[in-house]
Amino acid sequence: MSANEGLQVVWFKRDLRLEDHAPLAAAANGKPTLLLYVFEPELMNDPHYSERHWRFVTQSLLEMNGRLEPLNQRVYILKGSMLEVLDAIHAHNPISNLLSHEETGLRVTYERDKAISTWCRQHRVNWQEYQSNGVKRGRYSRDGWAHDWHRVMSQPLAEPEWAQLLPAEDQQRCLSDYVMESALLKAWSTRDPSHQLGGVGAAQHALESFFDERGKIYHKALSKPLLSRKHCSRLSPYLAWGNLSIRQVYQRLQAERGRSGWGRALSALNSRLHWHCHFIQKFESEDRIEFEPMNFGYHQFQDDHSLANEQAWATGNTGIPYLDACLRCLQNTGYLHFRGRAMIVSALCHLMQGRWQFAARQLAQWFLDFEPGIHYAQIQMQVGLTGINTLRIYNPVKQGLDHDPDAVFIKKWVPELSELPVPLVHTPWELGPIERACMDMNYPDPVIDIAQAHKAARALYWDRRQNPLVRQDINRVLYRHVETRTHLKTQHSNKGELR
Ligand SMILES: Cc1cc2nc3c(=O)[nH]c(=O)nc-3n(C[C@H](O)[C@H](O)[C@H](O)COP(=O)(O)OP(=O)(O)OC[C@H]3O[C@@H](n4cnc5c(N)ncnc54)[C@H](O)[C@@H]3O)c2cc1C
């Protein structure tokens, strides 16, 4: 059978939508096409993932199938190794083309993709991968990146011509060993009000409600633990799992340009859409940052770590109210605003002798929007492992006083402190032992002395920043990850910081 006569397979991964989808658009060519999503045990058992992610994926897939039904199409929802699934399909109905988006994933998906690529070569299957958002594969330097990004964002959406997307013959029999348990899908499809619902409908609702009214004070809400939940876009899980493409959001945003009173909000959102791809591009260029510091100069430092502090942090029982409130909120809802994320990482890694790899994995499980590229690039930047970014060591008490002065957020998530007055609720350790006993307060003492830990961390991190091996790698990091224009500015401001 020639390649032209075989089956086309569209493989969905983190692109769970039917619009602006280049692989689907390419498959709409009048040839039989099988749509596929595979729950892969290697990923489901990977320490970065937790049930909340698979619930979101399930909700997205079932919604897609609801929309595909009238077209006599559906996504086969399977469970197993992708290689075995391909083998099973190919034995029954030879595959000519495998179509998917490029994935900038963890090492586990990179290894899987290499195995799939070998399989495709051996079986003469043409695997056509399409660029994801503004992230470019095979780029060595950053020059020209922003220009490319704008070009991709301004292109027309890749819309499939549905009449040309022909369903493949029923594959139920050959795939019977891989069908995902329907009871599990049913359980995961149920709505959990504490987490954002997966799917294009919910994504569109978030997008439109942002432009209706929510987003007008977006720029003022970015660092606030409660306001951010309402006034930030909340698009992150929809972008991370691909219910929306960055281009769809970018083009929707352009339609609002010039709107009176919205200038700063729109400009702040525009920058962040750019950052989304900018951070993933870093991971695409150097995926080793899942395991080791981006700047080679930091490889020489081996620190002791405190298991007890990591445990206190992971259970939201550090005895520091604003920090615990952020941790518990995230653990329970899958969402925390940007500054809260930066602070909880800094608190563990700078002040509490926790490992950044521990933080990265635990947070990935909690973030509903876990996106490997943004996540690892941000962790490296926040912990101070790049050698090029301004290092911020947050004081969690000051953050609480600045952004939750009336302690409404603290009292919501740390109810043990609900009886305490403001500002004591930010520093309950200042309560005397007698008053403490009277209040019957079941809340731990802080695991660290914040002032001391802060001072020690500042000295350590600035000392390391000036280490010759760290400085030696700065130009390489800049060349790889920063465009020349920004690059020169960064070099200049770095000199200032290090003096
Ligand atoms: C340690 C750490 C880890 C993070 N891990 C993730 C992650 O796994 N997945 C993730 O989507 N974001 C991550 N972020 C970035 C950021 O905190 C979230 O994207 C943002 O808080 C999501 O809320 P929102 O959708 O309301 O964002 P908005 O502020 O409304 O921004 C719109 C979109 O822009 C992108 N974006 C916003 N801020 C950033 C940023 N600083 N860097 C890159 N892209 C950004 C996101 O896709 C976001 O949905 C991380 C930040 C830190 C400090």
The ligand as a MOL file (V3000), in Angstrom:
LIG
                    3D

  0  0  0     0  0            999 V3000
M  V30 BEGIN CTAB
M  V30 COUNTS 53 58 0 0 0
M  V30 BEGIN ATOM
M  V30 1 C 7.7680 29.5530 40.1340 0
M  V30 2 C 6.7610 29.8330 39.0670 0
M  V30 3 C 6.2400 28.7750 38.3370 0
M  V30 4 C 5.2980 29.0160 37.3400 0
M  V30 5 N 4.7860 27.9440 36.6540 0
M  V30 6 C 3.8650 28.1430 35.6980 0
M  V30 7 C 3.2960 27.0420 34.9910 0
M  V30 8 O 3.6340 25.8770 35.2270 0
M  V30 9 N 2.3590 27.2990 34.0400 0
M  V30 10 C 1.9680 28.5910 33.7370 0
M  V30 11 O 1.1060 28.7810 32.8700 0
M  V30 12 N 2.5040 29.6400 34.3780 0
M  V30 13 C 3.4240 29.4720 35.3460 0
M  V30 14 N 3.9640 30.5550 36.0030 0
M  V30 15 C 3.6780 31.9210 35.4870 0
M  V30 16 C 2.4800 32.6850 36.0790 0
M  V30 17 O 2.5340 32.7130 37.4690 0
M  V30 18 C 1.1370 32.1340 35.6200 0
M  V30 19 O 1.1260 31.9830 34.2140 0
M  V30 20 C -0.0070 33.0870 35.9420 0
M  V30 21 O 0.0040 33.3760 37.3200 0
M  V30 22 C -1.3280 32.4270 35.5480 0
M  V30 23 O -2.4140 33.2310 35.8720 0
M  V30 24 P -3.3080 33.9350 34.7350 0
M  V30 25 O -3.6850 32.9600 33.6920 0
M  V30 26 O -4.4050 34.6520 35.4150 0
M  V30 27 O -2.2300 34.8990 34.1180 0
M  V30 28 P -2.2980 36.3330 33.4720 0
M  V30 29 O -1.5090 37.2330 34.3210 0
M  V30 30 O -3.6760 36.7290 33.1570 0
M  V30 31 O -1.4530 36.1420 32.1200 0
M  V30 32 C -2.0050 35.5880 30.9110 0
M  V30 33 C -1.1750 34.4200 30.4580 0
M  V30 34 O 0.1630 34.8140 30.1960 0
M  V30 35 C 1.0740 33.7830 30.6000 0
M  V30 36 N 1.9060 34.2860 31.6910 0
M  V30 37 C 1.5430 35.1280 32.6830 0
M  V30 38 N 2.5820 35.3890 33.4810 0
M  V30 39 C 3.6250 34.7130 32.9950 0
M  V30 40 C 4.9790 34.6010 33.3760 0
M  V30 41 N 5.4720 35.2690 34.4080 0
M  V30 42 N 5.7900 33.8020 32.6510 0
M  V30 43 C 5.3210 33.1350 31.5870 0
M  V30 44 N 4.0470 33.2120 31.1680 0
M  V30 45 C 3.2070 33.9950 31.8590 0
M  V30 46 C 0.2130 32.6160 31.0780 0
M  V30 47 O 0.0000 31.7320 30.0090 0
M  V30 48 C -1.0650 33.3070 31.4820 0
M  V30 49 O -2.1880 32.4780 31.4550 0
M  V30 50 C 4.9030 30.3480 37.0350 0
M  V30 51 C 5.4320 31.4030 37.7780 0
M  V30 52 C 6.3530 31.1400 38.7810 0
M  V30 53 C 6.8980 32.2890 39.5670 0
M  V30 END ATOM
M  V30 BEGIN BOND
M  V30 1 1 1 2
M  V30 2 1 2 3
M  V30 3 2 2 52
M  V30 4 2 3 4
M  V30 5 1 4 5
M  V30 6 1 4 50
M  V30 7 2 5 6
M  V30 8 1 6 7
M  V30 9 1 6 13
M  V30 10 2 7 8
M  V30 11 1 7 9
M  V30 12 1 9 10
M  V30 13 2 10 11
M  V30 14 1 10 12
M  V30 15 2 12 13
M  V30 16 1 13 14
M  V30 17 1 14 15
M  V30 18 1 14 50
M  V30 19 1 15 16
M  V30 20 1 16 17
M  V30 21 1 16 18
M  V30 22 1 18 19
M  V30 23 1 18 20
M  V30 24 1 20 21
M  V30 25 1 20 22
M  V30 26 1 22 23
M  V30 27 1 23 24
M  V30 28 2 24 25
M  V30 29 1 24 26
M  V30 30 1 24 27
M  V30 31 1 27 28
M  V30 32 2 28 29
M  V30 33 1 28 30
M  V30 34 1 28 31
M  V30 35 1 31 32
M  V30 36 1 32 33
M  V30 37 1 33 34
M  V30 38 1 33 48
M  V30 39 1 34 35
M  V30 40 1 35 36
M  V30 41 1 35 46
M  V30 42 1 36 37
M  V30 43 1 36 45
M  V30 44 2 37 38
M  V30 45 1 38 39
M  V30 46 1 39 40
M  V30 47 2 39 45
M  V30 48 1 40 41
M  V30 49 2 40 42
M  V30 50 1 42 43
M  V30 51 2 43 44
M  V30 52 1 44 45
M  V30 53 1 46 47
M  V30 54 1 46 48
M  V30 55 1 48 49
M  V30 56 2 50 51
M  V30 57 1 51 52
M  V30 58 1 52 53
M  V30 END BOND
M  V30 END CTAB
M  END
